[in-house]
Structure formats: structure tokens, C-alpha cells
Amino acid sequence: MKTGMYLVGSAGPAEIVEQARAASRAGLDSAYVGQVLSWDALTLVALCASAVPGIELGTAVVPTYPRHPIALAGQVLTAQAVADTQITVGVGPSHQALMEGVFGYRYDRPARHIREYLTALIPLLRGEAVKVRGETVTAIGHLDAPVSITPSVLLAALGPVMLRVAGELTDGTVTTWTGPRTVADHIVPRISAAASTAGRPAPRVVCGVIMSVTGDPDRVRADLDAQLGFAGDFPAYRAVLDREGLRGVAETVIAGDEATVERELRRYADAGATELVVGLAGEPAEQARGLALVSALRTAL
């Protein structure tokens, strides 16, 4: 199983680039940037690619509704032109509360939207012209942006319908707030079956996990709950939490000493994850211990 790290920084792009360097020095395979209401994820990927060659870079994830597929394809191909390894673009429809409440888009038939969106995006990333006139997406044209490496596309898929779309059309899925039981019993079987039926290769299953090597796991979980506990109210996340029998997203955090964290990380490998992307939580010293542990385990998971 490959190992990667989420790049998270509020101080600015330079901090993100430095975290990518730290991930590379630790020997990790990849580094991913999220798209929130802050710095642009694909611009950060391009910056990291130019400053930190050799590490695989990606987004997890870019919401589709605010970005037309032709525009997003242009961003992805620009980042890919800078990178010496394959870029992974993780995309997803995000959540109704955000897309309607913040951006003002109608969050209507998200699975239909995603299928039409990917039908346009994926050929564009291969350098092909598209002519898509769907119910939710219209995209007609091509991009004059040749690259030597075709980017990889992942779909943030948690429910059965989205997992089917991911298996049929993309290289795999990228998940968050999912425990190993959900990965083993729900994510892997559904997306693998869809990919097999579509005649596609075995899918990538990239699992995002928040972790901390700490002597005070209750503090780490309480801090995360205060920052991100609201995510448990989003229907897609609520469904996977219910599958695990968890009350909130903070309970998905892997926290404890090195032996405890290693044991829990191994459960994802056993569940069928192909790549684990860790978000390091806690105080700076705890994050350093966490990165050291993931570095030590990178060939053992």
C-alpha cells in the first residue's frame, strides 16, 4: 500500500510547499491538497511539482459544480506539464449545504451531474475533443495543452451510486471519514465490481485518515471535533459513520502511541486500500512523531 500526506497550511503556499518537501524527505509516495475556501488546490499542486520533483501530487478533492470541466481540465493539464510524475485529480460534487449555500448552484441530481462531468473531463485530459450536451453539463471543444503524462482521475465516492460511477469511469476513489470496516465491506467490493463489469483495471482506493502519535488522544479528538465536527452532519458522511457505528468524525481519528497507530493503519491495508493519505494532527512534536512513524512503515504496510 502506498503512503501519502495531506498538505494543510494556513500561513500560505510556501508552507504547503515546505510540507511537500517534508513528505518527500520522509520517503512518502504522494502528497495531496484539499480544495477548501482558501488557496487554490491545483495551483498549489503546480507549485509543489516545480519545487519538489519526484513525489506524486494530487487533489482531494476539487468540487465540480463551481468549475466547468473544460476549465478544470486546463488547470489539471497545466499542473501536469510542470510535474515529472503523474498528477492525480480527485473530484467530487461536494455537499448540498456548501454548493447551494455558498456558491448558489442548484445541487440537483449529483450522480447525473458527476457522470456527465466525467464524460467531458476524462477525454479532455487525454487530449481529445468532447461534445457533451447533458442535463446538467454542456462541454464542447478541446484544449491545446499537450502533456506527455495523462493525469489520473479519482472520484470522491461513498454511496453505492457514486461508487458505481467511479468504478465505471475513473481510476478509483478517494475517501474521507471512512473506517476500515466500511472500506472492506462497502467501498472495495462495490467499486471493484463496477470496474470489473466495465472492463476496467482494478481501481485505486485512496483512503484519507487523520492520525496523531500522542499521549493524549482525547485532546486530539476533542480539538478536531471543535474544528470539523460539523462534517458529521453532511448526509454522505453521516451514512459512512453510521456504517461504522460512530457518533462523529472525531471518532475516526487514529490517535495513541506508535504501536496503537501502526495497528490501526494496518487495518486499512488489510481492508483493501491501495493508498493511505494521512493528515497529521496534534502539536508540532506529535505531528513529527507521526510523520516519522509513517516514514518507517512506508514499505511495511
URNOR-V421668 format. One record per residue. N is the residue number from 1. OMEGA is omega as a letter, one per 30 degrees, with the letter a starting at -180 (none if undefined). D_LAST is the distance of its C-alpha to the last C-alpha in Angstrom with 2 decimals. Layout:
n=(N & N)
omega=(OMEGA & OMEGA)
d_last=(D_LAST & D_LAST)
This chain:
n=(1 & 2 & 3 & 4 & 5 & 6 & 7 & 8 & 9 & 10 & 11 & 12 & 13 & 14 & 15 & 16 & 17 & 18 & 19 & 20 & 21 & 22 & 23 & 24 & 25 & 26 & 27 & 28 & 29 & 30 & 31 & 32 & 33 & 34 & 35 & 36 & 37 & 38 & 39 & 40 & 41 & 42 & 43 & 44 & 45 & 46 & 47 & 48 & 49 & 50 & 51 & 52 & 53 & 54 & 55 & 56 & 57 & 58 & 59 & 60 & 61 & 62 & 63 & 64 & 65 & 66 & 67 & 68 & 69 & 70 & 71 & 72 & 73 & 74 & 75 & 76 & 77 & 78 & 79 & 80 & 81 & 82 & 83 & 84 & 85 & 86 & 87 & 88 & 89 & 90 & 91 & 92 & 93 & 94 & 95 & 96 & 97 & 98 & 99 & 100 & 101 & 102 & 103 & 104 & 105 & 106 & 107 & 108 & 109 & 110 & 111 & 112 & 113 & 114 & 115 & 116 & 117 & 118 & 119 & 120 & 121 & 122 & 123 & 124 & 125 & 126 & 127 & 128 & 129 & 130 & 131 & 132 & 133 & 134 & 135 & 136 & 137 & 138 & 139 & 140 & 141 & 142 & 143 & 144 & 145 & 146 & 147 & 148 & 149 & 150 & 151 & 152 & 153 & 154 & 155 & 156 & 157 & 158 & 159 & 160 & 161 & 162 & 163 & 164 & 165 & 166 & 167 & 168 & 169 & 170 & 171 & 172 & 173 & 174 & 175 & 176 & 177 & 178 & 179 & 180 & 181 & 182 & 183 & 184 & 185 & 186 & 187 & 188 & 189 & 190 & 191 & 192 & 193 & 194 & 195 & 196 & 197 & 198 & 199 & 200 & 201 & 202 & 203 & 204 & 205 & 206 & 207 & 208 & 209 & 210 & 211 & 212 & 213 & 214 & 215 & 216 & 217 & 218 & 219 & 220 & 221 & 222 & 223 & 224 & 225 & 226 & 227 & 228 & 229 & 230 & 231 & 232 & 233 & 234 & 235 & 236 & 237 & 238 & 239 & 240 & 241 & 242 & 243 & 244 & 245 & 246 & 247 & 248 & 249 & 250 & 251 & 252 & 253 & 254 & 255 & 256 & 257 & 258 & 259 & 260 & 261 & 262 & 263 & 264 & 265 & 266 & 267 & 268 & 269 & 270 & 271 & 272 & 273 & 274 & 275 & 276 & 277 & 278 & 279 & 280 & 281 & 282 & 283 & 284 & 285 & 286 & 287 & 288 & 289 & 290 & 291 & 292 & 293 & 294 & 295 & 296 & 297 & 298 & 299 & 300 & 301)
omega=(l & l & l & a & l & l & a & l & l & a & l & a & a & l & l & l & l & l & l & l & l & l & l & l & l & l & a & a & a & l & a & l & l & l & l & a & a & a & a & a & a & l & l & l & l & l & l & a & a & a & a & a & l & a & l & a & a & l & l & f & l & l & a & a & a & a & l & a & l & l & l & l & l & l & a & a & l & l & a & l & l & a & l & l & a & l & l & l & l & a & l & a & a & a & a & a & a & a & l & a & a & a & l & l & l & a & a & l & a & l & l & l & a & l & l & a & a & l & l & a & a & l & l & a & l & a & a & l & l & l & a & l & a & l & a & a & l & l & a & l & l & a & l & a & a & l & a & l & l & l & l & a & l & l & l & a & l & a & a & a & a & l & l & l & a & a & a & a & a & l & l & a & l & a & l & a & l & l & a & l & l & l & a & a & a & a & a & a & a & a & l & l & l & l & a & l & a & a & a & l & l & a & l & l & a & a & l & a & l & a & l & l & a & l & a & a & l & l & a & a & l & l & l & l & l & a & a & a & l & a & l & l & l & a & a & l & l & a & a & l & l & l & a & a & a & a & a & a & a & a & l & a & l & a & l & l & a & a & l & a & l & a & a & l & l & l & l & l & l & a & l & l & l & l & l & l & a & l & a & a & l & l & a & a & l & l & l & l & l & l & l & l & l & l & a & a & a & l & a & a & none)
d_last=(5.69 & 7.83 & 8.39 & 12.04 & 14.72 & 17.86 & 20.99 & 23.57 & 26.88 & 30.43 & 32.17 & 32.08 & 30.49 & 30.44 & 28.05 & 25.66 & 25.91 & 25.26 & 22.05 & 20.96 & 21.92 & 19.87 & 16.71 & 17.69 & 18.49 & 15.11 & 13.68 & 12.09 & 12.53 & 14.78 & 17.16 & 18.99 & 22.44 & 23.99 & 27.62 & 29.63 & 33.27 & 32.84 & 31.87 & 31.42 & 27.79 & 28.56 & 30.86 & 28.12 & 25.79 & 28.66 & 29.24 & 25.66 & 25.72 & 28.91 & 27.82 & 24.21 & 23.99 & 20.90 & 18.49 & 18.10 & 20.08 & 20.83 & 22.59 & 21.45 & 24.09 & 27.67 & 30.25 & 32.35 & 35.70 & 36.77 & 35.88 & 37.69 & 35.50 & 37.63 & 37.28 & 33.52 & 33.22 & 35.28 & 33.01 & 29.86 & 31.60 & 32.90 & 29.47 & 28.25 & 31.28 & 30.21 & 26.56 & 25.51 & 22.37 & 22.27 & 22.85 & 21.37 & 23.93 & 22.89 & 26.12 & 27.40 & 30.74 & 29.92 & 32.11 & 35.80 & 36.61 & 35.41 & 36.66 & 40.04 & 40.49 & 39.44 & 39.97 & 42.62 & 41.14 & 41.81 & 38.58 & 39.97 & 38.10 & 34.70 & 33.26 & 36.32 & 35.99 & 32.37 & 33.21 & 36.19 & 34.39 & 31.63 & 34.40 & 35.82 & 32.83 & 30.85 & 33.87 & 34.86 & 31.57 & 32.38 & 35.79 & 37.70 & 40.58 & 40.31 & 43.00 & 41.65 & 44.20 & 42.48 & 43.33 & 41.15 & 40.39 & 42.77 & 41.48 & 43.72 & 43.33 & 40.99 & 39.61 & 40.74 & 37.45 & 36.14 & 32.65 & 31.04 & 27.61 & 27.55 & 25.42 & 22.83 & 23.79 & 21.79 & 23.64 & 22.94 & 23.49 & 23.39 & 26.52 & 27.40 & 29.75 & 27.52 & 24.61 & 27.17 & 28.28 & 24.78 & 24.18 & 27.65 & 27.94 & 24.77 & 21.47 & 19.64 & 19.30 & 18.09 & 18.25 & 18.96 & 19.73 & 18.00 & 16.37 & 13.88 & 17.01 & 18.66 & 15.81 & 15.81 & 19.60 & 21.03 & 19.16 & 17.40 & 20.46 & 23.03 & 21.75 & 20.80 & 24.29 & 25.97 & 24.38 & 25.32 & 28.82 & 29.27 & 28.28 & 25.38 & 22.03 & 18.99 & 18.34 & 15.71 & 14.44 & 13.70 & 13.32 & 14.87 & 14.31 & 16.58 & 15.34 & 17.23 & 16.96 & 20.52 & 23.13 & 24.76 & 22.56 & 25.79 & 27.05 & 24.01 & 24.19 & 27.96 & 27.85 & 25.60 & 27.86 & 30.85 & 29.49 & 27.81 & 28.87 & 31.23 & 28.40 & 28.35 & 31.85 & 30.94 & 31.27 & 28.07 & 25.97 & 28.24 & 27.55 & 23.76 & 24.33 & 26.84 & 24.44 & 22.26 & 25.47 & 25.05 & 28.03 & 26.65 & 23.86 & 23.60 & 22.32 & 19.11 & 18.30 & 15.57 & 17.54 & 18.13 & 17.32 & 14.12 & 13.50 & 14.31 & 12.19 & 8.98 & 10.09 & 10.88 & 7.86 & 6.05 & 9.31 & 8.87 & 6.27 & 8.85 & 11.55 & 11.16 & 10.21 & 9.91 & 9.59 & 9.30 & 12.35 & 13.15 & 16.76 & 17.52 & 20.31 & 22.78 & 24.96 & 24.33 & 23.35 & 20.81 & 19.34 & 19.23 & 17.37 & 14.82 & 14.42 & 14.25 & 11.40 & 9.27 & 10.61 & 9.77 & 6.02 & 6.18 & 5.96 & 3.79 & 0.00)
